[in-house]
Amino acid sequence: MYFCVVQSIPFHINYLLTQHDCVIVPGLGAFVISLSDKEITKRWGILSPSVFSLRFNSELKQSDGLLANSIAKEEKSSYPEAGLLIEKYVNDVLQSLNEGKEVKIQWVGSLYLRDDKILFHPARTLSCNASNYGLASISMPGVKELQQKQTNIAPPKKKKKKLWVSFFSR
């Protein structure tokens, strides 16, 4: 069971990222969600759901209890036991990084070591905000563009009604 629980830690990280802006993995660092720049969408006239980016901050290592509480609740274990599982997971990750290996955290991204710094690449299928799941972007012209199009459209020509005259009419 121990191995399964340690392997479920990425699931807990991913799940917590759909509910919180920051998930700290004690002793390793924090995954932090930030809202991406909306200027691009304004310039291109695109209406889209909020776009989030995920970053990793290796300076935030102090436990806030969020991850341990999630593990303890789901795995029906105590908080201290969950803390020990996280500690084992972090030790395994750090050992792999020190051996020059890339560590993939399923559904979250991958960590690797360069110049004694932990670097992070987020997963492509990342879903940081559950309320945006399934929403797509749509193109929206600006008010000025709509007004300009309206003035450039010529009014429709009126069709002349043809009168039918019957030769038999009196």
Secondary structure, DSSP 8 states (H G I E B T S, - for coil): -HHHHHHTHHHHHHHHHTT-SEEEETTTEEEEEEE--SHHHHHHTEE----EEEEEETT--S--SHHHHHHHHHHT--HHHHHHHHHHHHHHHHHHHHTT--EEETTTEEEEEETTEEEEEE-TT----GGGTT---EE---HHHHHHHHHHS-------------TT--
